[in-house]
């Protein structure tokens, strides 16, 4: 059962956060389409008209939830990285912060990573902006690590950005896996990604990048062939012309 509706007066900002808390829970568990404004109001302990009065519409409520939770996630990651640590220590602390936050707020993570991306361009754009912010932050970490390792930024800007994209994508997938796998905590998820990524990044920072073989053959593509006739198709026969008698 949801919280009992109350008429106790409280500051508008506090009441609004209460509604957003309830909405994040419902959106995260049911998705945008199945989420009911009645259920959100019931869980928040307020009337449905009050939800509309504060947040205008279901679309606006969903957008407000996305923005709040996206900001909370990016703030958690940034706060988790301590500048005085080594390059791998900074990455480790950032990953720990990311996985700790997503584990503590599973409804918010499902809403951001699953539901918001699949229910319209407006919502997907909000999540894309959050992701771009995190990728930019990780890009800065990798670039700074490369400068510290070499005293010179040997890594091309495009390669650093690509590495950041790959790392963030892997973290997103692992957050889903950790959330769906019993007994997997934030520390284990972060360690899994460090084992996967840092071995390669560590060599890269030390000036030992992987290189393809000198004779790297082009990918083999299947030749284009004419489709075979259907098994039951009758063979095409050339017409027979009878000679005049």
C-alpha positions, 0 to 999 in steps of 0.5 A: 500500500502507498503512503497515506495522503496527508494535508500537513503543510510542508515547503513546496520544494520538499513536497516536490522531492517527495513526489519525484521520489515516488515517481522514480520508484514507479517509473523505474519498476513499471516503465513510462507507459505502464506507470500510473499517475494515480499510483505515483500520487498514492505512493507520495501520499498526495492527491493526483491533482496536486501532482499535476499542479506541481509538475504539470504533466506525466511527460514533465514529471518523467523529465524532472525525474530523469534530470534529477537522477542524471545529475545525482549520478554524475555528481556521485562519479565526480565526487568519487574521484580523488585527484591526488591518487594515481591514474589507476586509483582515480579510475578505481575510485570513480568506478566504485562511486558509479557502481555504488550509486547505481546499486543504491538507486536501482529504480533510478538506474533502470529509469535512466538506462532502460526506460528513458532511452526507449520512450521518445527523443525528448527523454533519450536526449536528456540521458544522452546529455548525462552520458556525454558529461560522464564520457567527457569526464572520463576522457579528461581522466585518461588524457591526464593519465597519459600526460602524467605517464609520458610527460607528453600527451602521446595519445591522440585526442580521438583515441582517448575519446574512443577509450572513454566511450568504450569504458563508459559503455562497459560500465553501463553493461556491468551495472545491469549485470550487477543489478541482475546478479545476486551477490554482486556488489559495487566493489566486485563490479568495479574490480571486474571492469578494472581487470578487463580494462586496466590491463590494456590501459596500463600498457597503453600508459606505459607506452606499450600499445597493442598493434595489429600484425604487419600483414593484416589481411582484409576481411573476407566478404561472401561473393554475391551470388544469384539466388537459387530457384525454389525447389518446386519451381518448374524449369524454364523451357525454350519454346519449340517451333514446328516446321511448316509441313 
